[in-house]
Amino acid sequence: MERLLEVMRRLRGPDGCPWDKEQTHQSLRPYLLEEAAEAVDAIGKGDPSEIAEELGDVLLQVAFHSVIAEQAGTFTYSQVEQHIVDKLIRRHPHVFGDVQADTPEAVSANWKAIKAREGKTAQSICDQVPRSLGALARAAEMQKKMGYTFPGKDRLMGALEEGNLAEALWLMVAWCREEKINPEILLRERCEESCL
């Protein structure tokens, strides 16, 4: 990581790359989303070499943002790293402490309780789910947090007959969730079938 940070400092230094030097947190947002999506694609393909390469591109984004912040005096990579290490230890008291959590469900319940104590639970469901997620993934996560369940195929057919495509999509997401299918991945796989 230190080598990567050194490279980024050089790229953003006085004799560095003009493009890299002009980037900001804001200008890099699309690249962070794109690199994360490419990593997800690589994982879907299952090629370890490609996964390693794409995860490197995600790590580049972490280094890039860290060096931008370091130069602005707002935070450092060490702080980024420390935040996640502290969070992982704090949110895993069943591993690093004396809390009992023997099932994934117990771990999840404990995790939610810890987040609530930390004040990390936003007031609004809309604020709890990142707006930059794909729309299907965001809808699925919002429905999960709302406790929304699929009201049935009749309601879906009614929305389609009315031409209310937004409602039909919302209901399709709920149907996927009921079937324990991730709608974002399902549609991505269908897109891939169309590319064959």
Secondary structure, 3 states (H helix, E strand, C coil): CHHHHHHHHHHCCCCCCHHHHHCCHHHHHHHHHHHHHHHHHHHHHCCHHHHHHHHHHHHHHHHHHHHHHHHHCCCCHHHHHHHHHHHHHHCCHHHHCCCCCCCHHHHHHHHHHHHHHCCCCCCCHHHHCCCCCCHHHHHHHHHHHHCCCCCCHHHHHHHHHHCCHHHHHHHHHHHHHHCCCCHHHHHHHHHHHHHC
